[in-house]
Amino acid sequence: MSDFRKIIYNKYNFSIKILPVNLLIKSSKQRFILPCYHTVSDNYLPHIINLYKYKNLTSFKSDLDFLTRYYKPIDLFDLIKLIKNQADPPTNLFFISFDDGLKEFYEVIAPVLMEKGIPATCFLNSAFIDNKDLFFRYKASIIIELIYKTDRKSNIRKTLKSWFKDNNMSPANYKSELLQIKYDEKTKLDELADILGFNFKDYLGKEKPYLTTQQIYELIKKGFTFGAHSIDHPEYRYISYNEQLKQTLQSIDVIVSKFKLDYKVFSFPFTDYQVSTQFFRDINKDNSIDFTAGSSGIKQDSVINNIHRIQMDEYDLKGSDRIKIDYFYYFIKSVFNKNKIYRN
């Protein structure tokens, strides 16, 4: 993250927090926002704790109260109509979504949304449904926790130190080193798990971090909608073009066929940064994909049906502050004509 963004997206940035929301909406003419979360929990989640500051239930409810105070919620089908018609929102609107298909969507989030009458869409990684596998970044978070709790004088620590040196990594900076491991290096995390005597399959069986097929069916009956979020969550700029297509189209096909959906929606894992115009042409050859979604905040895209969401758990901020800062950042980018993504 740039130094400028660190200054802007800061919980101590009091000057922006006092700005009236209605004024920001009116001045920017951006009446439609798309907040996105991963999970909500009051519990300690080893697979996430080292990745981002997830919301607790109280904070999440506060975010929803803020959103419903200034915006009207819409569901997936209304969103698809807006995108296809390229229509201006008739009023202030928000569409809320959740990535990664975590169990808290069923246990914590959905009950709150139903109580408040807010529709939502959850994007699933096809390989992780029913806890069949674990996102490589979640593995990294777990390993960081395990190393932290390991006796510094133990033989395991000595073995770990040798492993880090053999892999040209700094043992002293193990947290930052592990969080830099990329998708194509993920087997390193399995090697570390072996050294630590940890079994990811056992963790999946015990903790069950992901939604099950049965839970997803129940949620669909309650009115929630689902989309694809790739097969197993790579960052697209670090994988080949053919792999990008495979991760997208195969995950969509699995989700649509498995749950008998009559719509096709997809959200990019991590980011859609550096994804080409040709990619969108290829996945949309038959015009069957209703939309794809990135995470660049309040922003437009040269690809008409690629929308952008606001990652509400990206920074340690109250929902109201995050939205206000996004509007403020929108004004700053307007000066430099940076509020639209133009792709190669």
N, C-alpha and C positions, 0 to 999 in steps of 0.2 A: 504494500500500500504506500502511495506517495506521501511525503511529509505534509503536503497540503491537505490531503484527505484525512490524515491523522489529526490535523488541527480542526477541520470542519466536523468530522464525525467523532466528537468527543463529548462525553457526558458532562464535562465542565464548561461546555460552550454555551454559557448562559445567555449571551446576546441574541442567539438565534431562537432559543427556547421561548422567549417572550413574544415572538411574532405571532399575530392572530392567524389561525388556520384559514378562516374564511377569506382573509385578505390575500393570503398566499395562493389559494385556489383561484380566486377571481383574477388576480394579477397575472398568473401564469397561464390561465385558461386550460389548465390540466385538471379536469373534473373527474377523471377516472384513474384510480390507482389499483395496483395488484400486489398486496402484501403476501409474502410467502414465509413459511416457517418449516422447520424440520420436525421438532418434537417439543412437547411441553411436559415437564415432570418436576415433582418435588423430591424425587429420589436421586441418589448418587448413581450415575450411569458411566461405568468405567470406559465403555466404548465411545463415549462422546466427550467426556469431561475435559480432555486435552485439546479438543478441536474448536469448540466455540461455546459461548455462554448461552445455554438454552434457557428458555423462560420457565419460571415456576407457574403454578396454576393461578396464583393471585395476579402476577404480572400479565399473564395472558388474558385474563378476564378484564383487566384494566385496559389493555390494548383494544379489546373488542368493544368496550364501552366508548372509548375514544372514536373508533372507526364508525360505529353506528350513530354517534352523535353528529358527525359531519357528512357521512356518506350512507348511501343505501346499498345493501348487499345484493349481488346478482349471482345466478348460478351459471354453470358451464354452458348451458344451451343459450342463455341470453348473451353470454360472452361471444359465443360462436356467431350469433346473429350480428352483433356489433362489428365483429371483424369482417365478416363477409359483406356487410352493407357499407362498411367504412363510414358508419354514421357517428355523428357527434353525440355524446351522452346527453340524454334529456335532463339529467340532474346529476348531482355528485354521486358517483358509484364506486364500489370496491368489489373485487373478486379475490377471495382468499384461497390459497392452495398450500399443500404440504408435500415436501419431497422425502424420498427414501422409504416410504411405506413402513414406518415404525409402529410398534404395537401400541404406543401411547395415543396414536390417532383413534384407535378403537376404545381404549380404556379411559382416556382422559379428555381428549379433544372433542370427539364426536358428541358425547353427552352435553358438554357446555354449548357447542354450536346448536344442537337441537333445542336446548332450553331457550336460547336467544333467537332462534329462527334464522340462523345464518347458514346458507348452503356452502359446500366446500368441495374441492377436488384434491385427491391424493395421487401423487405420481409414484409408481412402483418400479423397482428394479426387478426384472423378470427372474433373475437368477437367485434372488434373495427371498422370494415368497416361500412361506412355510419353513423359514430358517434353514434353508439348504446350503447357504454360504454366507460369508461375512465380508462386507466392504473393507478394502485394504486399509483405508484410513482409520476405520474403527479398530482394526487389528493394531495399528500403530498406537492408538490411544491406550489400549489395554496394556500393551507392552511397556509403554512409558510408566504406567501405574505400577506394573510388576517390578520394573527396575528400581523405581523410587523406593519400594518397600523391601528390596533385597539388601541384606546385610552387606555393608561395604567391605567387610573383611572376609567374606565367604569365597569359596572356590568358584562359585557361579559368577561372582563379580570379576574374578580374574579371567575367566573364560570369555565373559562379555567384553572385557577390555581388549583382549586379543582379537575377538571378532570384529570389533569396531575398527581397530588398526588395520586388520587385513582387508577391510572394505573401504579404506581411506576415509574413515569418519573419526570424529573426535569423541572419545568416550566421555569426556567432561561435559560436552554439549549434546548428550544423547537425545534430549527432547527435540531440539531444533533439527538435528540430523535425521531422526526418524520421521518427522513431519515433512521432510523434503523428499522422502522416498516416493518415486513415481509409480504409476500403474505397471509399467513393464519391469519394475524391480521388486514387485510385491512378494516374490518368493523369499526375499531376505527376511521378511516379517515372520514367515513360517520357520525359517532357520533359528531366529531368535526365540520363538515360542518353544522350540525343541530344547534349546539351551536352558530355558527357564522352567522346563517341565510343565508347560501349559498346553492344553488342548483346546483349539478353537471350536471343534465340533462339540465338545462337552459344554462349552460356554453357550453355544447356540441351543443345545438341548435343555440346559438349565434355565437360562435367562430368557430365551425366545424373544429377542429384540424386535423381530419383524412380524408383520401381520401374517395370519394364516389364510388359506383359501376360504375356510368357513367364515372367518371374521369379515373378510372382504365381501362375501355374498350377503352377509347380514347387513353390512353398511350400505350396500347397493339397494337393498330392500327398504332401507330407511331414507333413501333419496340422495346419498352421497355418490359422487362420480369419481372415476379413476382414469389415469393415463399412464403412459410409459415414461421411464426415466433412465433408459438404456438397459443393457443386460446386467452389467456388473460395475457400473459407475467409474469409467475412465474419464480423464480430462481430454477433451477432443483435440486440443492443439498438440497433444503429445502422442497421438495415435495416427495410423495411416488413414488415407482417404477411404479406402475400402473397408477398413475397420469401423470408421465413423458410420458408413452406410449400414453395415451389418448391425452395429450396436443399436442403431435407431430403428430400422425397419423390422428386424427380428423381434425386438422387445415390444414394439407396437403390435405386431401380429400375435405374439403370445398373449398379451394382455387382452386384446380384443376378442380373440377366439376363446380363451379360457373363461372369460366372464361375459361372453355373448353381448358385447357392447355394439351399439350402432353409431358410434362416433370414434374418431381417432385423434388423440392429442398427445403431445410429447413435451417434456421439459428437459433441457440439457443438464447433465450432471456437471457440477462445478460452474461452468460458464460456456457461452457460445463464442467466446473470443477467438478470432481468426478462422471461424467457420466460413467457408466460401459461398459465394452466390451459386456456384455450380452444385454444391451440396444440396441446397434448397431446391434447385431445379430438379435434381435427380430424385429426391424423396417425394417431390410433389408432381411427378410425371402424370399420374392419373387423377390429380386433384382430390385425392381421398383423405388427406390429412387436414383436419380442420384448423389446427394451429400448432406451432411450436412455441416454446417459451424460454427466454434467456433470463438473466438476472442483473440487468444493468440499471435498475431503478426507473425513474421517470424519464423514459427515453423512447424515441421512435426508431424504426428500422427500415432500411431500404427494401427488405423483404416484408411485404405487407402483412402476411399472416404469421410473422415471428414477433411475438409480443415480449415485453420486458416487465419483470416483477421486482419488488423491493424485498430484499432478504432481511427480515425483521430480527433474526438472531445473529446477524453478521457482526454487530457491535454490541457492546454492553450498554444499550440505551432503552429507555422507555419507548413504547410504540409511538406516542405522541411526539416525542423528540426526534425519533428516527424519521417520521414523515415530514416534520417541519424542516429538518436539515436537508432532506431530499429535495424539497421545494426550493430551498435556498441555493442548493448546489445546482439545481436546474437553471436558476437565474444567472449564476456565475458562468455556466457553460454556454448559455445563450449568447453572451458577449463574444465568445469565440466560435460560435456556430458548431457546438459540439453536442447538441441534443438529438442528433440523428446518426445512426450507425450506417456507414456506407461500406459495402463489402467488395472484396476483390473477386 
